[in-house]
Amino acid sequence: MFEKWIHEKLEDEIGTVRYNHSLDVMKVSMELAKLYGENEKKAALAGLLHDCAKIREKRKLLKMAGEFGIILDNVMKNNVELIHGPLGAEVARKEYNVLDIEILSAIKYHTVGKEDMSLLEKIIFIADYIEPNRKFKGVEEVRKLAFEDLNASLILAMDNTIKFVIYGGGLIHLNTVKARNYLKLEKSLE
Ligand SMILES: Nc1ncnc2c1ncn2[C@@H]1O[C@H](COP(=O)(O)OP(=O)(O)O)[C@@H](O)[C@H]1O
């Protein structure tokens, strides 16, 4: 769907398993875009590139974040895996020539979310959570809900993630708390 070099570079950078996950996220993102009236091509590109900075080596991740001038908050310093969102937006812009700020923002916030998310941000967040190879407990319910009530599916996914992180003794990213609270308030006004 996109130029061959994009696919080749992506697979080379993040490995075949992550690349295949990205293709699945791309497909689900397009389905959701069609259902909820978002631009399918934008959803496809954001879905494809959402993990473009998913680098395993902690040192390389931190080095790149430094080079791109990304300011790390305490939660990101504690769990460097979370850096791949904001770093991904920078990599997508500089290395994959993505200029669309809505796509870049969807990549940036795909793991932790943010307060008052756009439709595209919501779609990429939930597509990453429900793509067909995700097998964890509770995913079925979120998967079903995503096609019936997008906001409700996001709340459930965020609740699950918050519980999962607490269970593992980790730090919850504040964006996720803000995103969840905003969605809950929004829902109560529906
Ligand atoms: N909102 C959050 N706050 C803190 N940690 C989180 C949050 N969301 C995800 N994490 C943690 O960050 C890591 C990466 O998450 P994610 O990118 O969703 O994983 P995956 O590799 O399955 O795509 C996981 O270990 C997860 O526990």
The ligand as a Gaussian input file, in Angstrom:
#p B3LYP/6-31G(d) Opt

LIG

0 1
 N        0.091000       3.781000      30.603000
 C        1.179000       3.128000      30.959000
 N        1.876000       3.505000      32.056000
 C        2.982000       2.829000      32.386000
 N        3.471000       1.767000      31.729000
 C        2.820000       1.369000      30.631000
 C        1.655000       2.032000      30.184000
 N        1.222000       1.428000      29.043000
 C        2.088000       0.418000      28.811000
 N        3.037000       0.368000      29.748000
 C        4.155000      -0.586000      29.813000
 O        5.044000      -0.282000      28.754000
 C        5.486000      -1.457000      28.122000
 C        5.292000      -1.375000      26.648000
 O        3.939000      -1.276000      26.334000
 P        3.426000      -1.541000      24.874000
 O        4.250000      -0.770000      23.907000
 O        1.965000      -1.374000      24.853000
 O        3.752000      -3.075000      24.718000
 P        3.844000      -3.992000      23.458000
 O        5.281000      -4.333000      23.342000
 O        3.001000      -5.164000      23.809000
 O        3.312000      -3.229000      22.256000
 C        4.783000      -2.605000      28.795000
 O        5.706000      -3.225000      29.660000
 C        3.675000      -1.985000      29.581000
 O        3.487000      -2.619000      30.811000

